[in-house]
Amino acid sequence: MCFCLILVFQTCVAIHQYHGLIKLGFQASTLEWFEDNGIFFLSNASVFGCGFRPLEGNTWFALEIIHLNSSTVVWTAGSLIDTSGYFEFGKDGNVYMESQNVKVWSTNTTGEGATAMELQDSGNLVLLGEKGRVLWQSFSHPTDTLLLGQEFLEGMQLQSVPNRNNLSQYLEIMSGDLVLYAGYETPQIYWTIADDNRKTRNNISGKVHSASLMSNSWDFYDQKGALLWQFIFSNNVQPNALWAAVLGSDGSITFSNLQKGQYVTPEATAIPQGFCSLPEPCDPYYVCYMNSQCHCPSSLNSVNCNPVLNSTCNSSRSSVDLSYVGENLDYFALGFATPNLKSDIHACQKACLGNCSCLVLFFDNTSGSCFLFDQIGSLRAAEAGSAGYVSYAKGTISNGDGGPSPGRGNGNDIKFIVIIVGGSFLVIVGLIYGAFYCHRKNKILLETSEEPLEDETLLDTLAGMPVRFSYSDLHKATNNFSIKLGQGGFGSVYLGVLPDGMLLAVKQLEGIGQGMKEFRAEIGLIGSIHHVHLVQLKGFCAEGPHRLLIYEFMAKGSLDRLIFKDNEDGPMLDWDTRFNIAVGTAKGLAYLHEECEVKIIHCDIKPENVLLDDNYVAKLSDFGLAKFMDREQSLVCTQLRGTRGYLAPEWIFNHAISEKSDVYSYGMLLLEIIGGRKNSDPRQSTEKSYLPSYAFKMMEEEKLKDVLDLRLERNKNDKRVVTAVKVALWCIQEDMHLRPPMTRVVQMLEGHCPVPQPPTSNNLGSLSSTVKWGKEAITSPSGMDGYDSVAHQSAVQLSRAR
């Protein structure tokens, strides 16, 4: 009875969150504040909160400072506590966390005269002594984030969350330079501010002693406080911006304005510059190429790019072989490392064999520089015009590509090899004879089942195939296909969860016929290409009649749910986010058109096929209708495919198509992103019902900003709206030759080249015969006259949605 009364009393007592200050003797437990999202302490203006965040099934908790409007964690205490744990501001002045009667974190300020703890609106948690003296502050003990005005000094360190290979990256000031390094057993540097040519100089030489985020730049100072350099990461100078620099698990530093709240997305400028400049953009030993492609060196294909390397430091082995990895290679740490020696390749190999810690070597044939490493991340392809490095690794790796091998050998080894080769030859002859006999015996049976076998074996012989799942595994992962995410071309998409908790999007193809053709297209295409703005194919299933594709799960879903007024499935996207999505989609499409081995026409660009991840990064999906073109082809004939409302006029008139047909669809998509509505909407006024016509009219009246979604805030100084509308109007020209290539679209959107005035219905005719999209800016003739506007309008109208 008493126990029940106590429970009733506790649930009736309202626990109020503390604002600004907490005093000596304050205590907060994990369970006490569970219903308040763990937040027990707020800054004066409730900009930041401090509290417990549950992890691992609500059994462990982290003490964190969170920017409330954006839900961004900006600081974390060093250790976790369980459900018995609590936070306490002891009467002796020490602030600590205790779990299972053990102190797991502390400010170590016992007896220093602490009087209060304050959470400031800057995000700084400060322990105060008499007369406001600062005894301890979270700004002096950062984790993976720096905030506006936070001073980063020598002796401080940022540490990233571990990546998929349990590797953390670190930021420190070393020897007067700001340095990023990978946390291998022997740290490997991959970026320094001194070597970044994007910084602006202040004509003062000196060593970096501190760095601070100030407005739209990261500023670096010497020991006397003199400004050395500025790294400008944004062109938007907003007086109320609250910038945060975050060291991500991939090793990159990104910059975000937390004031954008739930729409916060990182700026395009990041550190370091380039995907392949990171320690592990791909898995170890994979070669990183431009545009985020990862490929295993041919010499490592036999071991699935996972060689067994043999260190002799903890072994009784007196010798070990070196195996060839490849040439024309580069490595992120080579630009910051000092050669172990300078000689020839044989001396370099001997040095590695004589050093038990050496697992991989890189040798520069031009300079004779030899580099030895005890651990390795992703390799990368040498830059154009550079011979790069040759690499060897300790251990057994098949030299399938005929690369040189410096392995040791003697007469006995040769005899043993001869015996093995001879025996293998006899076995192979026997197998060939047996296979030929079985082939003749079962010829009729094989002929009757030849076509279905081709369907199965095709998927196993395609190069670079992703993981193959069984149907029973996917049936279990999707809980009998119970949660439908959406409807795609030729099938439905369901949510799947693997045993390790990884979320997947499982596309179940419906029907055979063209569906099977689409299945082959998606497997062959997406399985071999990788780009940050293309959805990644994780695996597939081809079992009996079942055909399924397994994609990475995109948490924010498709773009149409977030931009159209009729859809209320998610928050409204602000203009910055929409513009970044438009640029990202353009980059993905440019990659398909210009940078794959074959030219790929997507054929179905629309908002439903633009998916968004947790950070609203756009990724193109649904390649089932894709059309392949050889590089020398400029046009190709094919059957009608795609979605009405986004089809280029050449589709409608059954003419040959090209990648410019995708450009037209992208132009329609871009207008919808800008306007926040479908391109054809009969509910609008007659003037506005067809968005492209309305946009052309607004251009003629010099009111292009009126095309922007009325729900969005408008910045008179933001020229991107006008730029984007003009680019869209160029993309939807009837004459495909007037449409710019997607590479030029990206350049115009990013401001790297000017955007000419698009032609109107009065000057299209003369322009179509003279304008060329080349490497230079487009040029227009001085005199423009004559164009059949009726023909233009009829062609455009035919591509409307019905």
Protein Blocks (a to p, Z undefined) as FASTA:
>chain_A
ZZmmmmmmmmmpccdddehiacehiacdfklmmmnnopabdcfkomaccddddeehilac
cdddddfklopafbdcfbdcdfkbccdddfkopacddeehiafbdehlghnlpabdcddf
kopacdddehhiafbdfklmcckbccehiacdehiacdddddfkopacddddeehiacdd
dfbfbdcdfbdfklmmkbccehiacddfbdcdehjbccdddfkopafbdcdfbfbdcfkb
ccdddddfkopacdddfklmmmlccdfbdcdehjklpmblpcehiacdehhiacddfklm
mnoopacdddfklccbfbdcdddfbghiacfklmmcccfbdcdfklmmmmmmmpmklmbd
cddfknopacddfbdcddddddehiabjadddedjddffkopacfbdcdfklmmmmmmmm
mmmmmmmmmmmmmmmmmmmmmmmmmmmmmmmmmmmmmmmmpghiacdddfklmmmmnooo
lacfbdcehiacdddddfkopacdddddedjhjmmmmmmmmmmmmmmgccfkbccdfbdc
dehjbccddddddfklpfklmmpmklckbccddfklmmmmmmmmmmmmmmmmmmmmbdcd
eklacfklpccdfkopacdehjllpccddfklcbdcdddedjehiacfklmnopacdfkl
mmmmmmmmmmmmmnopafbdfkbcfklmpmmlmmmmmmmnopmkmmpcfkbccdfklmkl
mmmmmmmmmmmpfblmlpccfklmmmmmnopaccdddddfklmmmmmmmgccdfbdcddd
fbdghiafklmmmmmmmmpcZZ
